[in-house]
């Protein structure tokens, strides 16, 4: 097996419905332009609050993909 190098980037996905949908949005959008994605790790979750109510969910996602160059 040869050696490989992977790059890790951080993304922030958002959703008005859930943390899961926020994380999924980040990965799926990245998949439109990044090839050979390998691992997605949720590094933080937070919520946007307005007038005492949850207005949105955010997921910070670390995404790794094979480095080609």
CORCORWO-V378441 format. One record per backbone hydrogen bond with DSSP energy under -1.0 kcal/mol. CO is the residue of the C=O (numbers start at 0). NH is the residue of the N-H. If there is no record, write none. Layout:
# CORCORWO-V378441
{{CO/NH} {CO/NH}}
This chain:
# CORCORWO-V378441
{{4/66} {6/64} {8/62} {10/60} {12/58} {14/56} {17/21} {18/22} {19/23} {20/24} {21/25} {22/26} {23/27} {24/28} {25/29} {26/30} {28/31} {29/32} {29/33} {35/65} {38/63} {40/61} {43/59} {45/57} {47/54} {47/55} {49/52} {52/49} {55/47} {56/14} {57/45} {58/12} {59/42} {59/43} {60/10} {61/40} {62/8} {63/37} {64/6}}
